[in-house]
Each structure stands twice: as C-alpha cells, then as structure tokens.
Amino acid sequence: MTLRGIPAEAFEYRLGNRSALDWVIDQYRVTTDPRSKIVNDPNDSDDPQYIVRLIKKVVTVSVETVMIVKSL
C-alpha cells in the first residue's frame, strides 16, 4: 500500500524519539519470527480499510498538535 500527500508536519509530532506516524506504521507491519517462523499480522482482515482510517486519524492529530504547539 502506498499513501501520498501526508504533510511533513505529521512527522514533527514526536513520541519519544520517533513520530507517532512512524510508531503506528511499525506496529502494524507484518512480521515473522526468525526462530519459530510464526507470522504476526496485526491487520484486521474483517476491515481492510482500518489501517488507512487509523493513519488518517494519527496524521490529523499530529498536524493539529504541531500547529497548536507552534502557536504557543
């Protein structure tokens, strides 16, 4: 999946040492344990648009938070 048009400000809102958007993308990545070969797929197969809506929400909150902090 490729998402375009994400404003740079979305990456300015940080949770520790990385952006909230980076954290969400990392958490929803499909991974395979190298030793057991168990696949961890956190994506909800009943709702394929869930991750897109989640990213939209995180981008909105991140951009609005950055705007509020800059206005202080």
N, CA and C of each residue as an Amber inpcrd file, in Angstrom:
protein
   216
   0.8450000  -1.1590000   0.0000000   0.0000000   0.0000000   0.0000000
   0.8980000   1.2320000   0.0000000   0.5210000   2.2140000  -0.7740000
   1.2400000   3.4780000  -0.8180000   0.2740000   4.6030000  -0.5140000
   0.6250000   5.4250000   0.4550000  -0.1820000   6.5940000   0.8010000
   0.6100000   7.8310000   0.4210000  -0.0560000   8.7650000  -0.2240000
   0.6070000  10.0070000  -0.6510000  -0.0850000  11.2030000  -0.0360000
   0.6060000  12.3200000  -0.0500000   0.0180000  13.5650000   0.4190000
   0.0440000  13.7480000   1.9240000   0.8570000  12.9800000   2.6190000
   0.9650000  13.1450000   4.0690000   1.8500000  14.3600000   4.3360000
   1.3260000  15.3690000   5.0440000   2.1130000  16.5760000   5.2870000
   3.3330000  16.3050000   6.1610000   4.3790000  17.0650000   5.9170000
   5.6250000  16.9000000   6.6770000   5.4050000  17.1210000   8.1750000
   4.4290000  17.9800000   8.5190000   4.1510000  18.2580000   9.9270000
   3.7230000  17.0060000  10.6870000   3.1810000  16.0360000   9.9790000
   2.7480000  14.7950000  10.6340000   3.9310000  14.0600000  11.2540000
   5.1130000  14.2920000  10.7250000   6.3030000  13.6250000  11.2480000
   6.9940000  14.4620000  12.3280000   6.5370000  15.7000000  12.5390000
   7.1270000  16.5550000  13.5640000   6.6180000  16.2290000  14.9660000
   5.4050000  15.7010000  15.0660000   4.8590000  15.3280000  16.3720000
   5.5380000  14.0480000  16.8140000   6.2860000  14.1180000  17.9000000
   7.1280000  13.0020000  18.3230000   6.6090000  12.3290000  19.5810000
   6.7580000  11.0260000  19.6180000   6.5240000  10.2240000  20.8140000
   7.8750000   9.6240000  21.1700000   8.5580000  10.2770000  22.0670000
   9.9290000   9.8520000  22.3570000  10.8330000  10.2810000  21.2200000
  11.5000000   9.3070000  20.5960000  12.4770000   9.6440000  19.5640000
  11.9540000   9.4310000  18.1450000  10.6620000   9.0990000  17.9780000
  10.1230000   8.9400000  16.6230000   8.7140000   9.5050000  16.5430000
   8.2720000   9.7320000  15.3250000   6.9560000  10.3230000  15.1470000
   5.8610000   9.3100000  15.4610000   4.6890000   9.8280000  15.7960000
   3.5380000   8.9650000  16.0730000   3.2050000   8.1340000  14.8420000
   3.3300000   8.7340000  13.6800000   3.0360000   8.0220000  12.4330000
   4.0230000   6.8830000  12.2110000   5.3010000   7.1150000  12.4640000
   6.2980000   6.0410000  12.3530000   5.9760000   4.8950000  13.3090000
   5.5320000   5.2420000  14.5200000   5.2060000   4.2210000  15.5130000
   4.0530000   3.3480000  15.0330000   2.9840000   3.9710000  14.5280000
   1.8210000   3.2150000  14.0490000   2.2160000   2.3090000  12.8910000
   2.9620000   2.8390000  11.9490000   3.3840000   2.0370000  10.7990000
   4.2250000   0.8480000  11.2510000   5.1020000   1.0820000  12.2180000
   5.9350000  -0.0090000  12.7310000   5.0980000  -1.0790000  13.4240000
   4.0970000  -0.6620000  14.2030000   3.2670000  -1.6020000  14.9500000
   2.3700000  -2.4470000  14.0480000   1.9850000  -1.9020000  12.9030000
   1.0720000  -2.6190000  12.0110000   1.7860000  -3.3190000  10.8620000
   3.0770000  -3.4940000  10.9840000   3.8550000  -4.2100000   9.9870000
   3.7310000  -5.7110000  10.2450000   3.5510000  -6.4650000   9.1800000
   3.5100000  -7.9220000   9.2910000   4.9410000  -8.4050000   9.5020000
   5.1410000  -9.2090000  10.5580000   6.4760000  -9.7170000  10.8600000
   6.4450000 -11.2370000  11.0260000   7.6010000 -11.8430000  10.8160000
   7.7590000 -13.2800000  11.0200000   8.9180000 -13.4990000  11.9780000
   8.6570000 -14.2450000  13.0390000   9.7080000 -14.5580000  13.9990000
  10.7360000 -15.4540000  13.3050000  12.0110000 -15.0770000  13.3270000
  13.0180000 -15.8570000  12.6070000  13.2260000 -17.2690000  13.1490000
  13.0120000 -17.4580000  14.4410000  13.2510000 -18.7840000  15.0290000
  12.0530000 -19.7120000  14.8630000  10.8660000 -19.2020000  15.1990000
   9.6870000 -20.0810000  15.1840000   8.9340000 -20.0370000  13.8540000
   9.2320000 -19.0230000  13.0430000   8.5400000 -18.8100000  11.7620000
   7.0640000 -18.4600000  11.9450000   6.6680000 -18.0500000  13.1570000
   5.3050000 -17.6200000  13.4160000   5.1100000 -16.2290000  12.8280000
   4.0300000 -16.0650000  12.0780000   3.7330000 -14.7900000  11.4300000
   2.8040000 -13.9810000  12.3370000   3.1750000 -12.7340000  12.5860000
   2.3490000 -11.8160000  13.3550000   1.7590000 -10.8040000  12.3790000
   0.4560000 -10.8980000  12.1520000  -0.2370000  -9.9820000  11.2460000
  -1.3170000  -9.2540000  12.0380000  -1.0200000  -8.0280000  12.5270000
  -1.9720000  -7.3010000  13.3640000  -3.1120000  -6.6590000  12.5860000
  -3.1100000  -6.7680000  11.2880000  -4.1470000  -6.1440000  10.4790000
  -5.4580000  -6.9190000  10.5890000  -6.5390000  -6.1870000  10.6620000
  -7.8690000  -6.7740000  10.8180000  -8.4150000  -7.1660000   9.4480000
  -8.5170000  -8.4470000   9.1930000  -8.9660000  -8.9130000   7.8820000
 -10.4420000  -8.6310000   7.6440000 -11.2160000  -8.3860000   8.7070000
 -12.6320000  -8.0690000   8.5530000 -12.8570000  -6.6370000   8.0800000
 -11.8490000  -5.7960000   8.2240000 -11.9680000  -4.3880000   7.8480000
 -10.6750000  -3.9320000   7.1730000 -10.5510000  -4.1470000   5.8680000
  -9.3010000  -3.8210000   5.1800000  -8.9730000  -2.3270000   5.1550000
  -9.9360000  -1.4620000   5.4230000  -9.6830000  -0.0130000   5.4270000
  -9.2870000   0.5150000   6.8040000  -9.2290000  -0.3660000   7.8000000
  -8.9290000   0.0600000   9.1670000  -7.6100000   0.8140000   9.2570000
  -6.5580000   0.2760000   8.6970000  -5.2370000   0.9100000   8.8120000
  -5.2120000   2.2700000   8.1210000  -5.9330000   2.4110000   7.0250000
  -5.9900000   3.7000000   6.3260000  -6.6860000   4.7390000   7.2010000
  -7.7980000   4.3600000   7.8270000  -8.5060000   5.2870000   8.7160000
  -7.6550000   5.6310000   9.9450000  -6.9400000   4.6370000  10.4720000
  -6.0740000   4.8740000  11.6260000  -4.9620000   5.8590000  11.2760000
  -4.3410000   5.6780000  10.1420000  -3.2720000   6.5920000   9.7170000
  -3.8300000   7.9940000   9.5070000  -5.0170000   8.0910000   8.9290000
  -5.6460000   9.4020000   8.7330000  -5.8530000  10.1010000  10.0740000
  -6.3230000   9.3670000  11.0750000  -6.5380000   9.9490000  12.4050000
  -5.2210000  10.4010000  13.0340000  -4.2020000   9.5670000  12.9210000
  -2.8960000   9.9070000  13.5090000  -2.3080000  11.1340000  12.8130000
  -2.4350000  11.2100000  11.4940000  -1.9330000  12.3710000  10.7470000
  -2.6850000  13.6250000  11.1960000  -4.0040000  13.5530000  11.3110000
  -4.8060000  14.7080000  11.7210000  -4.4080000  15.1940000  13.1070000
  -4.3150000  14.2880000  14.0630000  -3.9440000  14.6670000  15.4340000
  -2.5190000  15.2260000  15.4660000  -1.6120000  14.6070000  14.7340000
  -0.2160000  15.0620000  14.7210000  -0.1060000  16.4760000  14.1570000
  -0.7360000  16.7260000  13.0220000  -0.6580000  18.0440000  12.3800000
  -1.3090000  19.0990000  13.2700000  -2.4750000  18.8070000  13.8210000
  -3.1420000  19.7770000  14.6860000  -2.3420000  20.0560000  15.9510000
  -1.7180000  19.0480000  16.5210000  -0.8980000  19.2380000  17.7140000
   0.3070000  20.1110000  17.4080000   0.9630000  19.8690000  16.2780000
   2.1140000  20.6810000  15.8920000   1.6790000  22.1350000  15.7010000
   0.5150000  22.3610000  15.0740000   0.0240000  23.7280000  14.8680000
  -0.2400000  24.4190000  16.2040000  -0.8410000  23.6940000  17.1600000
  -1.1270000  24.2760000  18.4840000   0.1710000  24.6190000  19.2060000
   1.1300000  23.7150000  19.1870000   2.4020000  23.9580000  19.8810000
   3.1350000  25.1460000  19.2570000   3.1210000  25.2580000  17.9370000
   3.7930000  26.3860000  17.2760000   3.1220000  27.7150000  17.5950000
   1.8140000  27.6800000  17.8810000   1.0980000  28.9290000  18.1660000
   1.2910000  29.4010000  19.6100000   1.8380000  28.5510000  20.4580000
   2.0270000  28.9310000  21.8690000   3.1580000  29.9160000  22.0430000
